[in-house]
Amino acid sequence: MKYALVTGASRGIGQAIAKKLAATGIPVVVNYLNNVNAAQTVVQEITAAGGTAELLPFDASNPQEIETAIDKWEQAHPDDYISVLVNNAGIRRDNVMFMMPDEDWHKVLDTTLNGFFYITRRLLKHMMPRRRGGRIVNIASLSGVKGMPGQTNYSAAKAALIGATKALAQEVAARQVTVNAIAPGF
């Protein structure tokens, strides 16, 4: 069976995407980092509406946590695979650049950009050989298209995500995997 994984799905855009995917009939894996209560509420709302959902906690910026979590999920689902990936996990640490701590720069890029890399690379291993295709949707931002003052780190991460999306789409198209980015605004 095909599943969808939505990172950062405990609230906001990720929550809305998880609910919409589940409403189409695809089972959804709800990723979250800290807010287990909010993530459980998303799963409860999906199942109450007749959908299928389960939790998968991991830190999108931590490659080992990602590997461990997905390994456990795959062991529990030997006949299933994640065919839809929505890279939504991201954080903001807004500040003018000359006052931005190194940690805020790195944490934003680690979660948004490196998280995309770690998770997508891991799941492509199973999407591509199946030749049944896969769908990867990266949640970028208008900040990555236009740039926003006070968001140099966030704008850089989202702009890089857009560029990575364009490159990866060309790499995997022949394997029936599509890669797209969406750039929401406020």
LONUMAR-459749 format. One record per atom (N, C-alpha, C): residue number from 1; residue in one letter; atom name; z, y, x. Coordinates in steps of 0.02 Angstrom, whole numbers. Layout:
REM residues N
+------+------+------+--------+--------+--------+
: resi : resn : name :     zz :     yy :     xx :
+------+------+------+--------+--------+--------+
:  NUM :    a :   CA :      Z :      Y :      X :
...
+------+------+------+--------+--------+--------+
REM end
This chain:
REM residues 186
+------+------+------+--------+--------+--------+
: resi : resn : name :     zz :     yy :     xx :
+------+------+------+--------+--------+--------+
:    1 :    m :    N :      0 :    -59 :     42 :
:    1 :    m :   CA :      0 :      0 :      0 :
:    1 :    m :    C :      0 :     62 :     45 :
:    2 :    k :    N :    -34 :    113 :     22 :
:    2 :    k :   CA :    -37 :    176 :     58 :
:    2 :    k :    C :     21 :    221 :     36 :
:    3 :    y :    N :     51 :    253 :     86 :
:    3 :    y :   CA :    106 :    300 :     74 :
:    3 :    y :    C :     87 :    369 :    101 :
:    4 :    a :    N :    123 :    419 :     78 :
:    4 :    a :   CA :    117 :    487 :    106 :
:    4 :    a :    C :    183 :    505 :    138 :
:    5 :    l :    N :    181 :    535 :    196 :
:    5 :    l :   CA :    240 :    562 :    230 :
:    5 :    l :    C :    235 :    637 :    230 :
:    6 :    v :    N :    287 :    670 :    204 :
:    6 :    v :   CA :    290 :    743 :    204 :
:    6 :    v :    C :    350 :    762 :    246 :
:    7 :    t :    N :    337 :    796 :    303 :
:    7 :    t :   CA :    393 :    818 :    345 :
:    7 :    t :    C :    421 :    883 :    316 :
:    8 :    g :    N :    486 :    892 :    326 :
:    8 :    g :   CA :    519 :    952 :    299 :
:    8 :    g :    C :    513 :    955 :    224 :
:    9 :    a :    N :    525 :    899 :    190 :
:    9 :    a :   CA :    513 :    894 :    118 :
:    9 :    a :    C :    575 :    904 :     75 :
:   10 :    s :    N :    630 :    927 :    104 :
:   10 :    s :   CA :    691 :    935 :     65 :
:   10 :    s :    C :    694 :   1000 :     26 :
:   11 :    r :    N :    649 :   1046 :     41 :
:   11 :    r :   CA :    650 :   1110 :      5 :
:   11 :    r :    C :    583 :   1146 :     12 :
:   12 :    g :    N :    574 :   1199 :    -24 :
:   12 :    g :   CA :    517 :   1244 :    -17 :
:   12 :    g :    C :    450 :   1211 :    -27 :
:   13 :    i :    N :    402 :   1229 :     15 :
:   13 :    i :   CA :    334 :   1203 :     10 :
:   13 :    i :    C :    333 :   1127 :     18 :
:   14 :    g :    N :    371 :   1100 :     64 :
:   14 :    g :   CA :    372 :   1028 :     74 :
:   14 :    g :    C :    395 :    991 :     13 :
:   15 :    q :    N :    446 :   1016 :    -20 :
:   15 :    q :   CA :    471 :    985 :    -82 :
:   15 :    q :    C :    417 :    986 :   -136 :
:   16 :    a :    N :    383 :   1042 :   -144 :
:   16 :    a :   CA :    331 :   1048 :   -195 :
:   16 :    a :    C :    273 :   1001 :   -180 :
:   17 :    i :    N :    255 :    994 :   -117 :
:   17 :    i :   CA :    201 :    949 :    -97 :
:   17 :    i :    C :    221 :    877 :   -111 :
:   18 :    a :    N :    282 :    858 :    -93 :
:   18 :    a :   CA :    305 :    789 :   -105 :
:   18 :    a :    C :    302 :    772 :   -179 :
:   19 :    k :    N :    325 :    817 :   -221 :
:   19 :    k :   CA :    325 :    806 :   -293 :
:   19 :    k :    C :    254 :    800 :   -320 :
:   20 :    k :    N :    210 :    842 :   -296 :
:   20 :    k :   CA :    140 :    841 :   -320 :
:   20 :    k :    C :    106 :    776 :   -298 :
:   21 :    l :    N :    115 :    756 :   -236 :
:   21 :    l :   CA :     86 :    693 :   -213 :
:   21 :    l :    C :    112 :    634 :   -254 :
:   22 :    a :    N :    177 :    632 :   -266 :
:   22 :    a :   CA :    206 :    578 :   -305 :
:   22 :    a :    C :    178 :    576 :   -376 :
:   23 :    a :    N :    165 :    635 :   -403 :
:   23 :    a :   CA :    138 :    639 :   -471 :
:   23 :    a :    C :     67 :    610 :   -475 :
:   24 :    t :    N :     33 :    607 :   -418 :
:   24 :    t :   CA :    -35 :    577 :   -418 :
:   24 :    t :    C :    -32 :    501 :   -411 :
:   25 :    g :    N :     29 :    474 :   -401 :
:   25 :    g :   CA :     37 :    402 :   -398 :
:   25 :    g :    C :     47 :    374 :   -328 :
:   26 :    i :    N :     44 :    415 :   -277 :
:   26 :    i :   CA :     54 :    389 :   -209 :
:   26 :    i :    C :    129 :    390 :   -193 :
:   27 :    p :    N :    156 :    335 :   -166 :
:   27 :    p :   CA :    226 :    335 :   -146 :
:   27 :    p :    C :    237 :    385 :    -88 :
:   28 :    v :    N :    292 :    421 :    -91 :
:   28 :    v :   CA :    305 :    475 :    -43 :
:   28 :    v :    C :    366 :    460 :     -1 :
:   29 :    v :    N :    359 :    471 :     64 :
:   29 :    v :   CA :    414 :    467 :    111 :
:   29 :    v :    C :    436 :    539 :    124 :
:   30 :    v :    N :    498 :    553 :    105 :
:   30 :    v :   CA :    526 :    620 :    109 :
:   30 :    v :    C :    565 :    627 :    175 :
:   31 :    n :    N :    538 :    666 :    220 :
:   31 :    n :   CA :    572 :    679 :    284 :
:   31 :    n :    C :    616 :    741 :    277 :
:   32 :    y :    N :    672 :    739 :    312 :
:   32 :    y :   CA :    717 :    796 :    315 :
:   32 :    y :    C :    756 :    792 :    380 :
:   33 :    l :    N :    788 :    846 :    399 :
:   33 :    l :   CA :    828 :    846 :    460 :
:   33 :    l :    C :    903 :    847 :    444 :
:   34 :    n :    N :    927 :    898 :    409 :
:   34 :    n :   CA :    999 :    907 :    399 :
:   34 :    n :    C :   1023 :    901 :    328 :
:   35 :    n :    N :    984 :    923 :    280 :
:   35 :    n :   CA :   1009 :    930 :    212 :
:   35 :    n :    C :    995 :    867 :    171 :
:   36 :    v :    N :   1037 :    816 :    181 :
:   36 :    v :   CA :   1028 :    752 :    147 :
:   36 :    v :    C :   1034 :    760 :     72 :
:   37 :    n :    N :   1078 :    804 :     48 :
:   37 :    n :   CA :   1087 :    813 :    -24 :
:   37 :    n :    C :   1023 :    840 :    -56 :
:   38 :    a :    N :    992 :    890 :    -25 :
:   38 :    a :   CA :    930 :    917 :    -52 :
:   38 :    a :    C :    874 :    865 :    -50 :
:   39 :    a :    N :    871 :    826 :      4 :
:   39 :    a :   CA :    820 :    774 :      9 :
:   39 :    a :    C :    830 :    720 :    -43 :
:   40 :    q :    N :    893 :    701 :    -55 :
:   40 :    q :   CA :    907 :    651 :   -107 :
:   40 :    q :    C :    888 :    677 :   -176 :
:   41 :    t :    N :    898 :    741 :   -187 :
:   41 :    t :   CA :    879 :    771 :   -251 :
:   41 :    t :    C :    804 :    767 :   -261 :
:   42 :    v :    N :    766 :    779 :   -208 :
:   42 :    v :   CA :    692 :    773 :   -213 :
:   42 :    v :    C :    673 :    702 :   -232 :
:   43 :    v :    N :    703 :    653 :   -199 :
:   43 :    v :   CA :    688 :    583 :   -215 :
:   43 :    v :    C :    707 :    568 :   -287 :
:   44 :    q :    N :    765 :    591 :   -309 :
:   44 :    q :   CA :    787 :    579 :   -378 :
:   44 :    q :    C :    740 :    611 :   -428 :
:   45 :    e :    N :    717 :    671 :   -414 :
:   45 :    e :   CA :    671 :    705 :   -460 :
:   45 :    e :    C :    604 :    669 :   -463 :
:   46 :    i :    N :    581 :    644 :   -407 :
:   46 :    i :   CA :    517 :    607 :   -406 :
:   46 :    i :    C :    524 :    542 :   -445 :
:   47 :    t :    N :    578 :    505 :   -434 :
:   47 :    t :   CA :    586 :    442 :   -469 :
:   47 :    t :    C :    599 :    453 :   -543 :
:   48 :    a :    N :    635 :    506 :   -562 :
:   48 :    a :   CA :    647 :    522 :   -632 :
:   48 :    a :    C :    581 :    537 :   -668 :
:   49 :    a :    N :    532 :    564 :   -631 :
:   49 :    a :   CA :    467 :    580 :   -660 :
:   49 :    a :    C :    420 :    520 :   -658 :
:   50 :    g :    N :    445 :    462 :   -635 :
:   50 :    g :   CA :    404 :    402 :   -635 :
:   50 :    g :    C :    370 :    387 :   -569 :
:   51 :    g :    N :    384 :    427 :   -518 :
:   51 :    g :   CA :    353 :    416 :   -453 :
:   51 :    g :    C :    396 :    372 :   -408 :
:   52 :    t :    N :    371 :    361 :   -348 :
:   52 :    t :   CA :    407 :    321 :   -298 :
:   52 :    t :    C :    419 :    365 :   -237 :
:   53 :    a :    N :    481 :    365 :   -213 :
:   53 :    a :   CA :    496 :    405 :   -153 :
:   53 :    a :    C :    555 :    374 :   -117 :
:   54 :    e :    N :    557 :    387 :    -52 :
:   54 :    e :   CA :    613 :    364 :    -10 :
:   54 :    e :    C :    624 :    415 :     45 :
:   55 :    l :    N :    683 :    411 :     75 :
:   55 :    l :   CA :    702 :    458 :    128 :
:   55 :    l :    C :    685 :    430 :    197 :
:   56 :    l :    N :    669 :    475 :    242 :
:   56 :    l :   CA :    659 :    457 :    313 :
:   56 :    l :    C :    682 :    516 :    356 :
:   57 :    p :    N :    745 :    516 :    376 :
:   57 :    p :   CA :    770 :    572 :    416 :
:   57 :    p :    C :    749 :    567 :    489 :
:   58 :    f :    N :    725 :    622 :    516 :
:   58 :    f :   CA :    715 :    629 :    588 :
:   58 :    f :    C :    702 :    701 :    604 :
:   59 :    d :    N :    714 :    719 :    667 :
:   59 :    d :   CA :    701 :    786 :    692 :
:   59 :    d :    C :    629 :    788 :    717 :
:   60 :    a :    N :    587 :    829 :    685 :
:   60 :    a :   CA :    516 :    833 :    703 :
:   60 :    a :    C :    505 :    856 :    775 :
:   61 :    s :    N :    554 :    885 :    805 :
:   61 :    s :   CA :    546 :    908 :    874 :
:   61 :    s :    C :    568 :    856 :    925 :
:   62 :    n :    N :    591 :    798 :    902 :
:   62 :    n :   CA :    618 :    747 :    946 :
:   62 :    n :    C :    574 :    684 :    945 :
:   63 :    p :    N :    534 :    673 :    997 :
:   63 :    p :   CA :    487 :    617 :    996 :
:   63 :    p :    C :    521 :    549 :    990 :
:   64 :    q :    N :    579 :    541 :   1019 :
:   64 :    q :   CA :    614 :    476 :   1014 :
:   64 :    q :    C :    638 :    462 :    944 :
:   65 :    e :    N :    665 :    514 :    911 :
:   65 :    e :   CA :    688 :    506 :    842 :
:   65 :    e :    C :    629 :    487 :    797 :
:   66 :    i :    N :    572 :    518 :    809 :
:   66 :    i :   CA :    512 :    504 :    769 :
:   66 :    i :    C :    491 :    432 :    778 :
:   67 :    e :    N :    486 :    410 :    840 :
:   67 :    e :   CA :    466 :    340 :    854 :
:   67 :    e :    C :    514 :    291 :    822 :
:   68 :    t :    N :    579 :    303 :    830 :
:   68 :    t :   CA :    629 :    258 :    802 :
:   68 :    t :    C :    625 :    255 :    726 :
:   69 :    a :    N :    620 :    313 :    694 :
:   69 :    a :   CA :    617 :    316 :    621 :
:   69 :    a :    C :    555 :    282 :    594 :
:   70 :    i :    N :    498 :    296 :    624 :
:   70 :    i :   CA :    436 :    266 :    599 :
:   70 :    i :    C :    434 :    191 :    614 :
:   71 :    d :    N :    460 :    170 :    671 :
:   71 :    d :   CA :    466 :     98 :    685 :
:   71 :    d :    C :    507 :     63 :    632 :
:   72 :    k :    N :    564 :     92 :    614 :
:   72 :    k :   CA :    607 :     62 :    563 :
:   72 :    k :    C :    571 :     60 :    496 :
:   73 :    w :    N :    536 :    113 :    479 :
:   73 :    w :   CA :    500 :    115 :    416 :
:   73 :    w :    C :    446 :     60 :    414 :
:   74 :    e :    N :    409 :     54 :    469 :
:   74 :    e :   CA :    356 :      4 :    472 :
:   74 :    e :    C :    384 :    -67 :    469 :
:   75 :    q :    N :    441 :    -79 :    499 :
:   75 :    q :   CA :    472 :   -145 :    496 :
:   75 :    q :    C :    494 :   -161 :    425 :
:   76 :    a :    N :    515 :   -111 :    388 :
:   76 :    a :   CA :    536 :   -121 :    318 :
:   76 :    a :    C :    476 :   -125 :    271 :
:   77 :    h :    N :    417 :   -105 :    294 :
:   77 :    h :   CA :    356 :   -103 :    253 :
:   77 :    h :    C :    298 :   -137 :    291 :
:   78 :    p :    N :    304 :   -201 :    304 :
:   78 :    p :   CA :    253 :   -234 :    346 :
:   78 :    p :    C :    182 :   -234 :    318 :
:   79 :    d :    N :    174 :   -228 :    253 :
:   79 :    d :   CA :    107 :   -228 :    223 :
:   79 :    d :    C :     83 :   -159 :    203 :
:   80 :    d :    N :    121 :   -108 :    221 :
:   80 :    d :   CA :    106 :    -40 :    201 :
:   80 :    d :    C :     90 :      3 :    262 :
:   81 :    y :    N :     60 :     61 :    250 :
:   81 :    y :   CA :     51 :    109 :    304 :
:   81 :    y :    C :     47 :    179 :    275 :
:   82 :    i :    N :     61 :    227 :    318 :
:   82 :    i :   CA :     59 :    297 :    298 :
:   82 :    i :    C :    -13 :    321 :    308 :
:   83 :    s :    N :    -46 :    335 :    252 :
:   83 :    s :   CA :   -116 :    356 :    254 :
:   83 :    s :    C :   -123 :    431 :    243 :
:   84 :    v :    N :    -70 :    463 :    220 :
:   84 :    v :   CA :    -70 :    536 :    209 :
:   84 :    v :    C :    -11 :    565 :    247 :
:   85 :    l :    N :    -25 :    613 :    289 :
:   85 :    l :   CA :     28 :    647 :    326 :
:   85 :    l :    C :     23 :    722 :    313 :
:   86 :    v :    N :     78 :    750 :    290 :
:   86 :    v :   CA :     81 :    823 :    282 :
:   86 :    v :    C :    132 :    848 :    332 :
:   87 :    n :    N :    107 :    883 :    383 :
:   87 :    n :   CA :    149 :    912 :    435 :
:   87 :    n :    C :    173 :    980 :    410 :
:   88 :    n :    N :    230 :    979 :    378 :
:   88 :    n :   CA :    258 :   1039 :    348 :
:   88 :    n :    C :    320 :   1064 :    386 :
:   89 :    a :    N :    353 :   1021 :    423 :
:   89 :    a :   CA :    415 :   1041 :    457 :
:   89 :    a :    C :    402 :   1101 :    503 :
:   90 :    g :    N :    444 :   1150 :    497 :
:   90 :    g :   CA :    438 :   1209 :    539 :
:   90 :    g :    C :    499 :   1252 :    528 :
:   91 :    i :    N :    513 :   1294 :    577 :
:   91 :    i :   CA :    569 :   1340 :    572 :
:   91 :    i :    C :    547 :   1409 :    594 :
:   92 :    r :    N :    586 :   1458 :    574 :
:   92 :    r :   CA :    575 :   1526 :    597 :
:   92 :    r :    C :    638 :   1550 :    631 :
:   93 :    r :    N :    629 :   1585 :    685 :
:   93 :    r :   CA :    683 :   1619 :    721 :
:   93 :    r :    C :    655 :   1688 :    739 :
:   94 :    d :    N :    652 :   1731 :    689 :
:   94 :    d :   CA :    619 :   1796 :    696 :
:   94 :    d :    C :    660 :   1843 :    740 :
:   95 :    n :    N :    622 :   1879 :    782 :
:   95 :    n :   CA :    652 :   1929 :    826 :
:   95 :    n :    C :    595 :   1964 :    862 :
:   96 :    v :    N :    605 :   2026 :    882 :
:   96 :    v :   CA :    555 :   2058 :    924 :
:   96 :    v :    C :    554 :   2023 :    991 :
:   97 :    m :    N :    496 :   2019 :   1021 :
:   97 :    m :   CA :    488 :   1976 :   1080 :
:   97 :    m :    C :    533 :   1995 :   1138 :
:   98 :    f :    N :    541 :   2060 :   1151 :
:   98 :    f :   CA :    581 :   2079 :   1209 :
:   98 :    f :    C :    655 :   2061 :   1202 :
:   99 :    m :    N :    676 :   2044 :   1141 :
:   99 :    m :   CA :    746 :   2024 :   1130 :
:   99 :    m :    C :    751 :   1949 :   1113 :
:  100 :    m :    N :    696 :   1913 :   1113 :
:  100 :    m :   CA :    696 :   1843 :   1092 :
:  100 :    m :    C :    725 :   1798 :   1145 :
:  101 :    p :    N :    777 :   1760 :   1128 :
:  101 :    p :   CA :    804 :   1711 :   1176 :
:  101 :    p :    C :    754 :   1654 :   1189 :
:  102 :    d :    N :    755 :   1628 :   1249 :
:  102 :    d :   CA :    712 :   1571 :   1265 :
:  102 :    d :    C :    718 :   1515 :   1214 :
:  103 :    e :    N :    780 :   1501 :   1194 :
:  103 :    e :   CA :    792 :   1446 :   1147 :
:  103 :    e :    C :    755 :   1456 :   1082 :
:  104 :    d :    N :    751 :   1518 :   1056 :
:  104 :    d :   CA :    716 :   1531 :    994 :
:  104 :    d :    C :    641 :   1521 :   1002 :
:  105 :    w :    N :    614 :   1541 :   1059 :
:  105 :    w :   CA :    543 :   1529 :   1072 :
:  105 :    w :    C :    528 :   1455 :   1072 :
:  106 :    h :    N :    566 :   1418 :   1111 :
:  106 :    h :   CA :    553 :   1346 :   1120 :
:  106 :    h :    C :    566 :   1306 :   1056 :
:  107 :    k :    N :    619 :   1321 :   1020 :
:  107 :    k :   CA :    636 :   1282 :    960 :
:  107 :    k :    C :    582 :   1289 :    907 :
:  108 :    v :    N :    556 :   1349 :    898 :
:  108 :    v :   CA :    503 :   1359 :    848 :
:  108 :    v :    C :    440 :   1321 :    868 :
:  109 :    l :    N :    420 :   1326 :    931 :
:  109 :    l :   CA :    360 :   1289 :    953 :
:  109 :    l :    C :    373 :   1214 :    954 :
:  110 :    d :    N :    433 :   1193 :    973 :
:  110 :    d :   CA :    448 :   1121 :    974 :
:  110 :    d :    C :    444 :   1090 :    904 :
:  111 :    t :    N :    470 :   1124 :    855 :
:  111 :    t :   CA :    470 :   1097 :    787 :
:  111 :    t :    C :    400 :   1099 :    756 :
:  112 :    t :    N :    369 :   1156 :    757 :
:  112 :    t :   CA :    305 :   1165 :    723 :
:  112 :    t :    C :    247 :   1132 :    760 :
:  113 :    l :    N :    239 :   1147 :    823 :
:  113 :    l :   CA :    180 :   1124 :    860 :
:  113 :    l :    C :    191 :   1056 :    892 :
:  114 :    n :    N :    245 :   1048 :    929 :
:  114 :    n :   CA :    257 :    983 :    961 :
:  114 :    n :    C :    272 :    930 :    908 :
:  115 :    g :    N :    305 :    949 :    854 :
:  115 :    g :   CA :    317 :    902 :    799 :
:  115 :    g :    C :    252 :    875 :    770 :
:  116 :    f :    N :    204 :    920 :    759 :
:  116 :    f :   CA :    138 :    899 :    737 :
:  116 :    f :    C :    108 :    848 :    785 :
:  117 :    f :    N :    113 :    863 :    849 :
:  117 :    f :   CA :     84 :    818 :    900 :
:  117 :    f :    C :    117 :    750 :    899 :
:  118 :    y :    N :    184 :    747 :    902 :
:  118 :    y :   CA :    219 :    684 :    906 :
:  118 :    y :    C :    207 :    640 :    844 :
:  119 :    i :    N :    214 :    670 :    786 :
:  119 :    i :   CA :    207 :    632 :    723 :
:  119 :    i :    C :    135 :    609 :    712 :
:  120 :    t :    N :     89 :    655 :    722 :
:  120 :    t :   CA :     18 :    640 :    709 :
:  120 :    t :    C :     -7 :    587 :    757 :
:  121 :    r :    N :      9 :    595 :    821 :
:  121 :    r :   CA :    -12 :    545 :    870 :
:  121 :    r :    C :     13 :    476 :    851 :
:  122 :    r :    N :     76 :    472 :    831 :
:  122 :    r :   CA :    106 :    407 :    813 :
:  122 :    r :    C :     71 :    376 :    753 :
:  123 :    l :    N :     56 :    415 :    702 :
:  123 :    l :   CA :     27 :    388 :    641 :
:  123 :    l :    C :    -49 :    375 :    646 :
:  124 :    l :    N :    -82 :    411 :    690 :
:  124 :    l :   CA :   -154 :    398 :    701 :
:  124 :    l :    C :   -167 :    328 :    726 :
:  125 :    k :    N :   -118 :    300 :    761 :
:  125 :    k :   CA :   -126 :    232 :    788 :
:  125 :    k :    C :   -140 :    182 :    732 :
:  126 :    h :    N :   -116 :    197 :    672 :
:  126 :    h :   CA :   -127 :    151 :    616 :
:  126 :    h :    C :   -180 :    176 :    567 :
:  127 :    m :    N :   -192 :    241 :    566 :
:  127 :    m :   CA :   -244 :    267 :    521 :
:  127 :    m :    C :   -314 :    249 :    546 :
:  128 :    m :    N :   -326 :    260 :    609 :
:  128 :    m :   CA :   -394 :    252 :    636 :
:  128 :    m :    C :   -420 :    181 :    636 :
:  129 :    p :    N :   -382 :    132 :    659 :
:  129 :    p :   CA :   -410 :     64 :    662 :
:  129 :    p :    C :   -425 :     34 :    593 :
:  130 :    r :    N :   -392 :     58 :    542 :
:  130 :    r :   CA :   -401 :     29 :    476 :
:  130 :    r :    C :   -469 :     47 :    446 :
:  131 :    r :    N :   -499 :    100 :    469 :
:  131 :    r :   CA :   -563 :    124 :    444 :
:  131 :    r :    C :   -563 :    133 :    368 :
:  132 :    r :    N :   -504 :    136 :    340 :
:  132 :    r :   CA :   -498 :    152 :    269 :
:  132 :    r :    C :   -482 :    226 :    262 :
:  133 :    g :    N :   -477 :    258 :    318 :
:  133 :    g :   CA :   -467 :    330 :    317 :
:  133 :    g :    C :   -394 :    351 :    315 :
:  134 :    g :    N :   -385 :    413 :    324 :
:  134 :    g :   CA :   -320 :    444 :    321 :
:  134 :    g :    C :   -329 :    518 :    307 :
:  135 :    r :    N :   -277 :    549 :    287 :
:  135 :    r :   CA :   -278 :    621 :    272 :
:  135 :    r :    C :   -220 :    653 :    307 :
:  136 :    i :    N :   -235 :    705 :    346 :
:  136 :    i :   CA :   -183 :    743 :    380 :
:  136 :    i :    C :   -191 :    815 :    358 :
:  137 :    v :    N :   -137 :    843 :    333 :
:  137 :    v :   CA :   -137 :    913 :    311 :
:  137 :    v :    C :    -81 :    948 :    349 :
:  138 :    n :    N :   -100 :    999 :    386 :
:  138 :    n :   CA :    -53 :   1038 :    425 :
:  138 :    n :    C :    -38 :   1104 :    390 :
:  139 :    i :    N :     25 :   1117 :    379 :
:  139 :    i :   CA :     44 :   1179 :    345 :
:  139 :    i :    C :     52 :   1233 :    398 :
:  140 :    a :    N :      2 :   1276 :    401 :
:  140 :    a :   CA :      3 :   1332 :    448 :
:  140 :    a :    C :     33 :   1392 :    412 :
:  141 :    s :    N :      8 :   1451 :    425 :
:  141 :    s :   CA :     34 :   1511 :    394 :
:  141 :    s :    C :    -14 :   1568 :    406 :
:  142 :    l :    N :    -14 :   1617 :    361 :
:  142 :    l :   CA :    -54 :   1677 :    374 :
:  142 :    l :    C :    -30 :   1711 :    438 :
:  143 :    s :    N :     34 :   1700 :    457 :
:  143 :    s :   CA :     59 :   1727 :    520 :
:  143 :    s :    C :     20 :   1700 :    579 :
:  144 :    g :    N :     -5 :   1638 :    573 :
:  144 :    g :   CA :    -45 :   1608 :    626 :
:  144 :    g :    C :   -116 :   1633 :    627 :
:  145 :    v :    N :   -139 :   1661 :    571 :
:  145 :    v :   CA :   -206 :   1688 :    567 :
:  145 :    v :    C :   -206 :   1761 :    588 :
:  146 :    k :    N :   -158 :   1799 :    563 :
:  146 :    k :   CA :   -155 :   1871 :    572 :
:  146 :    k :    C :   -106 :   1893 :    626 :
:  147 :    g :    N :    -52 :   1855 :    634 :
:  147 :    g :   CA :      3 :   1877 :    677 :
:  147 :    g :    C :     48 :   1924 :    638 :
:  148 :    m :    N :    113 :   1919 :    652 :
:  148 :    m :   CA :    161 :   1962 :    617 :
:  148 :    m :    C :    211 :   1989 :    667 :
:  149 :    p :    N :    226 :   2054 :    663 :
:  149 :    p :   CA :    277 :   2081 :    708 :
:  149 :    p :    C :    344 :   2049 :    695 :
:  150 :    g :    N :    380 :   2035 :    748 :
:  150 :    g :   CA :    445 :   2002 :    742 :
:  150 :    g :    C :    439 :   1927 :    736 :
:  151 :    q :    N :    378 :   1902 :    739 :
:  151 :    q :   CA :    366 :   1829 :    733 :
:  151 :    q :    C :    318 :   1805 :    787 :
:  152 :    t :    N :    326 :   1829 :    847 :
:  152 :    t :   CA :    281 :   1808 :    901 :
:  152 :    t :    C :    284 :   1733 :    911 :
:  153 :    n :    N :    343 :   1704 :    910 :
:  153 :    n :   CA :    350 :   1632 :    919 :
:  153 :    n :    C :    319 :   1593 :    861 :
:  154 :    y :    N :    334 :   1614 :    800 :
:  154 :    y :   CA :    309 :   1581 :    740 :
:  154 :    y :    C :    233 :   1588 :    735 :
:  155 :    s :    N :    208 :   1649 :    747 :
:  155 :    s :   CA :    136 :   1660 :    744 :
:  155 :    s :    C :    100 :   1620 :    797 :
:  156 :    a :    N :    129 :   1615 :    857 :
:  156 :    a :   CA :     98 :   1575 :    910 :
:  156 :    a :    C :     95 :   1502 :    891 :
:  157 :    a :    N :    149 :   1476 :    864 :
:  157 :    a :   CA :    152 :   1405 :    844 :
:  157 :    a :    C :    101 :   1390 :    790 :
:  158 :    k :    N :     97 :   1433 :    739 :
:  158 :    k :   CA :     52 :   1421 :    683 :
:  158 :    k :    C :    -21 :   1431 :    704 :
:  159 :    a :    N :    -35 :   1479 :    748 :
:  159 :    a :   CA :   -103 :   1488 :    772 :
:  159 :    a :    C :   -125 :   1427 :    813 :
:  160 :    a :    N :    -80 :   1402 :    855 :
:  160 :    a :   CA :    -96 :   1342 :    894 :
:  160 :    a :    C :   -107 :   1282 :    849 :
:  161 :    l :    N :    -68 :   1277 :    795 :
:  161 :    l :   CA :    -77 :   1223 :    747 :
:  161 :    l :    C :   -146 :   1226 :    715 :
:  162 :    i :    N :   -169 :   1285 :    700 :
:  162 :    i :   CA :   -236 :   1293 :    671 :
:  162 :    i :    C :   -289 :   1270 :    721 :
:  163 :    g :    N :   -283 :   1291 :    783 :
:  163 :    g :   CA :   -331 :   1269 :    835 :
:  163 :    g :    C :   -329 :   1194 :    845 :
:  164 :    a :    N :   -269 :   1165 :    846 :
:  164 :    a :   CA :   -263 :   1093 :    855 :
:  164 :    a :    C :   -294 :   1056 :    796 :
:  165 :    t :    N :   -286 :   1083 :    737 :
:  165 :    t :   CA :   -315 :   1053 :    677 :
:  165 :    t :    C :   -391 :   1049 :    683 :
:  166 :    k :    N :   -422 :   1104 :    705 :
:  166 :    k :   CA :   -495 :   1106 :    712 :
:  166 :    k :    C :   -519 :   1054 :    763 :
:  167 :    a :    N :   -483 :   1049 :    819 :
:  167 :    a :   CA :   -503 :   1001 :    871 :
:  167 :    a :    C :   -493 :    929 :    847 :
:  168 :    l :    N :   -435 :    914 :    818 :
:  168 :    l :   CA :   -421 :    846 :    797 :
:  168 :    l :    C :   -469 :    824 :    741 :
:  169 :    a :    N :   -486 :    869 :    697 :
:  169 :    a :   CA :   -532 :    852 :    642 :
:  169 :    a :    C :   -597 :    825 :    671 :
:  170 :    q :    N :   -621 :    854 :    725 :
:  170 :    q :   CA :   -683 :    830 :    756 :
:  170 :    q :    C :   -673 :    763 :    792 :
:  171 :    e :    N :   -614 :    753 :    820 :
:  171 :    e :   CA :   -600 :    690 :    856 :
:  171 :    e :    C :   -598 :    629 :    810 :
:  172 :    v :    N :   -571 :    637 :    751 :
:  172 :    v :   CA :   -557 :    579 :    709 :
:  172 :    v :    C :   -602 :    572 :    648 :
:  173 :    a :    N :   -648 :    618 :    638 :
:  173 :    a :   CA :   -692 :    616 :    579 :
:  173 :    a :    C :   -731 :    551 :    575 :
:  174 :    a :    N :   -756 :    526 :    630 :
:  174 :    a :   CA :   -795 :    465 :    630 :
:  174 :    a :    C :   -754 :    404 :    608 :
:  175 :    r :    N :   -689 :    410 :    611 :
:  175 :    r :   CA :   -644 :    355 :    590 :
:  175 :    r :    C :   -619 :    365 :    518 :
:  176 :    q :    N :   -652 :    409 :    481 :
:  176 :    q :   CA :   -635 :    422 :    411 :
:  176 :    q :    C :   -566 :    453 :    401 :
:  177 :    v :    N :   -545 :    491 :    451 :
:  177 :    v :   CA :   -482 :    528 :    446 :
:  177 :    v :    C :   -500 :    602 :    442 :
:  178 :    t :    N :   -475 :    635 :    390 :
:  178 :    t :   CA :   -487 :    707 :    385 :
:  178 :    t :    C :   -425 :    744 :    406 :
:  179 :    v :    N :   -435 :    803 :    436 :
:  179 :    v :   CA :   -380 :    844 :    459 :
:  179 :    v :    C :   -394 :    915 :    437 :
:  180 :    n :    N :   -348 :    943 :    401 :
:  180 :    n :   CA :   -356 :   1011 :    375 :
:  180 :    n :    C :   -291 :   1050 :    384 :
:  181 :    a :    N :   -298 :   1116 :    383 :
:  181 :    a :   CA :   -239 :   1160 :    385 :
:  181 :    a :    C :   -241 :   1205 :    324 :
:  182 :    i :    N :   -183 :   1220 :    299 :
:  182 :    i :   CA :   -174 :   1268 :    244 :
:  182 :    i :    C :   -130 :   1323 :    271 :
:  183 :    a :    N :   -149 :   1385 :    258 :
:  183 :    a :   CA :   -111 :   1442 :    284 :
:  183 :    a :    C :    -83 :   1484 :    227 :
:  184 :    p :    N :    -25 :   1462 :    199 :
:  184 :    p :   CA :      4 :   1501 :    145 :
:  184 :    p :    C :     33 :   1567 :    168 :
:  185 :    g :    N :     37 :   1614 :    123 :
:  185 :    g :   CA :     70 :   1677 :    135 :
:  185 :    g :    C :    135 :   1680 :     95 :
:  186 :    f :    N :    163 :   1738 :     88 :
:  186 :    f :   CA :    225 :   1744 :     50 :
:  186 :    f :    C :    213 :   1730 :    -23 :
+------+------+------+--------+--------+--------+
REM end
